[in-house]
Amino acid sequence: MTFDFDTVIDRRGTDSQKWQKYAGRDILPLWVADMDFKSSPAIISALQERVAQGVFGYARPVKSTVDAFVNALEQRYGWSVDPSWLIWLPGLVVGLNIVAQAFAQPGEEVITLTPIYPPFMSAPKNSVRASVQVPLRLDATQHRWEIDWVALERAVTPKTKIFLLCNPHNPVARVWRRDELTGLGEFCVRHNLVLCSDEIHCDLILEDLPHIPTALLGGDIAGRTITLMAPSKTYNVPGLGTSIAIIPDPTLRAQFIRATAGVVAEVTSLGFTACEAAYRDSEAWRQALLKTLRSNRDLLVDYVTRELPGVVIEAPIEATYLAWLNVSALKLADPIAHFEKHGVGLSDGAFFGSPRGEHVRINFGCPRATLTEALSRMKRALTAG
Ligand SMILES: Cc1ncc(COP(=O)(O)O)c(C=O)c1O
């Protein structure tokens, strides 16, 4: 079966956040992390069938939805998850915020590695917990973003309660290796931290590398791990708000559930429908998507290297459809405004904790024609000065 990742779908004038940002302006939006592809045909037809039934009451997941998710974890990662460990959430960022509230008191600290998806830093602050940020280190000879273990140890205080991990890591697109994950797990055990592992990008690995669920590491690590997953990035259904927290430990699970009470909305029936079709019926589509993303990634890397002097991809893009570009050599006071002026909307690296003007993030989850046009606009932006 073939799938269409080439047709440019007109999202202007729709409810798309990504496209509304530049409504009425000729700017290609390659910022927020959703893709300009349709979801899988299996998801679309499951939704159509669900809509045709026509009743949209309060929803609960049925067994087939839970089975679809649990079976995917077993098949892909060899992870046997008990359905009682699952807590359904209307968004993964909700989960990050609940973790901060449930496992730290006001004034206590939540550590993360930067640059990082901004809610990792804002979630603690939303509930007056402190965000402690430990920068990743770029090993320029290995071309790898590495954990700075010395800085990490130094950052811990008696007030530190939680470690927020992004596995794989947005925005540097690293797939963490077993030794690194084990090191982080042992770090959390040593300092008695709850380990929250956001694995929303785990089904979008572009290199021949395994995704290792953090909770599968041995010893005492699983018992302190809260894993957050979702079909939203991989199957392009983030607007349907469906995420899952996996919490094997009953005490942590009860604490987490208590923090959701009265403030976290239910997942919708359309969200459950899409989730089931995603995990059970969309594997061929996902494989075709990965092929498209690999090809877009290669095009991007090649074009940046050959045609965009001063723009540097510092390390391989191992996962996600997001690339982290160092633009500091361009010496632009405001790189985002500059590229917007030339018709491309990127994400500002400063929001991810990178020094102002140093990095931008580009979303290459779009038809090749869109990416090609965006790259040639970026080239014009460089020559226009
Ligand atoms: C690492 C990470 N976590 C969470 C999210 C967003 O999750 P949600 O839309 O379910 O809140 C994103 C979106 O880009 C992300 O990259």
The ligand as a MOL file (V3000), in Angstrom:
LIG
                    3D

  0  0  0     0  0            999 V3000
M  V30 BEGIN CTAB
M  V30 COUNTS 16 16 0 0 0
M  V30 BEGIN ATOM
M  V30 1 C 8.8020 16.5210 24.1030 0
M  V30 2 C 7.3890 16.9780 23.9220 0
M  V30 3 N 6.4920 16.7550 24.8880 0
M  V30 4 C 5.2060 17.1480 24.7650 0
M  V30 5 C 4.7520 17.7940 23.6310 0
M  V30 6 C 3.3370 18.2470 23.5020 0
M  V30 7 O 2.4460 17.3370 23.9990 0
M  V30 8 P 0.8880 17.6550 24.0690 0
M  V30 9 O 0.5160 18.3970 22.8290 0
M  V30 10 O 0.2660 16.3140 24.1550 0
M  V30 11 O 0.6680 18.4660 25.3000 0
M  V30 12 C 5.6780 18.0550 22.5980 0
M  V30 13 C 5.2530 18.7860 21.4060 0
M  V30 14 O 6.0220 19.2350 20.6170 0
M  V30 15 C 7.0080 17.6300 22.7490 0
M  V30 16 O 7.9160 17.8290 21.7890 0
M  V30 END ATOM
M  V30 BEGIN BOND
M  V30 1 1 1 2
M  V30 2 1 2 3
M  V30 3 2 2 15
M  V30 4 2 3 4
M  V30 5 1 4 5
M  V30 6 1 5 6
M  V30 7 2 5 12
M  V30 8 1 6 7
M  V30 9 1 7 8
M  V30 10 2 8 9
M  V30 11 1 8 10
M  V30 12 1 8 11
M  V30 13 1 12 13
M  V30 14 1 12 15
M  V30 15 2 13 14
M  V30 16 1 15 16
M  V30 END BOND
M  V30 END CTAB
M  END
